[in-house]
Amino acid sequence: MKAVVTVMLKDGVLDPQGEAVKSALGAMGFDGVEAVRQGKVIELDLAPGTTEDQVTEMCEKLLANTVIESYAVEIRA
Amino acid sequence: MKAAVLVFPGSNCDRDLAVAFRAAGFEVDMVWHKDTDLPAATDVVGIPGGFSYGDYLRCGAIAAGSPIMGAVRAHADKGGYVLGICNGFQVLCETRLLPGVLMRNAGLKFVCRAQDLAVATTDSAFTGGYRDGATITVPIAHHDGNYQIDPDGLAGLQAEDRIAFTYTGNPNGSVADIAGVLSENRRVLGMMPHPERAIDPEQGGADGRVLFDALAGALVAA
């Protein structure tokens, strides 16, 4: 079983890297982009018996800094 | 007087920090991140600058969960002094011993220069040696020094006089020009500038020396 954790900056937190990517896209002629938010995807291969609740605890304690980041957990068979 | 300087894989200011503590009269132990105890009778823990664990995941995040940090938290909980500089400040925020976060510099560039700071409070063992409102010059060298905290948290820091230093000419986008903050009991200081790189005129300035001397003085007086 695999857990896919997506970590993003919370809405309202300025994302200077996303802004830089947007500006670079504009410079390359891709002018159809209104906003860019950059985050990260973390894949966990779970041992049998590991629960989604435990993955959530991992997010709270390490994978995301919940002061500025939100996270989403997707469990895949 | 004993200082313990933590060493993580990727720390690179640990020896400079030890030199600064020794110059102020401290006996210094270097403490490896896998240790679970601080040396007996440690008065102050120094968390040095550098790139602990290669800045993987988030700056300071992996270090915050390392074995030694349990002992550092216990030391802080019983009123011990902790000084986190640069990456050490990031580690202190990630452990929540200090509030707020350090984000990528607003200008996205690594900044490395001599930086003017205002001493925002002299009410701490770290800053008691400075004149209130003094301008000091201390090197900065960081990519992720953009201090952010929510409005309520900022109001709390201001109301409790816990902002230790502010930038004169903000280099990284930090809210309210914050360069360093104190814990509620004023015994944990995190700061992005490097006072250990300014302890001798040969280094271009000795404004950082005052911090270490003041801390030593506070411990002698205690």
Chai-1 contact restraints between the chains, C-beta under 6 A:
chainA,res_idxA,chainB,res_idxB,connection_type,confidence,min_distance_angstrom,max_distance_angstrom,comment,restraint_id
A,P16,B,R104,contact,1.0,0.0,6.0,A-B,restraint_1
A,P16,B,A106,contact,1.0,0.0,6.0,A-B,restraint_2
A,P16,B,L108,contact,1.0,0.0,6.0,A-B,restraint_3
A,A20,B,L108,contact,1.0,0.0,6.0,A-B,restraint_4
A,L62,B,G65,contact,1.0,0.0,6.0,A-B,restraint_5
A,N65,B,R58,contact,1.0,0.0,6.0,A-B,restraint_6
A,V67,B,V101,contact,1.0,0.0,6.0,A-B,restraint_7
A,I68,B,V101,contact,1.0,0.0,6.0,A-B,restraint_8
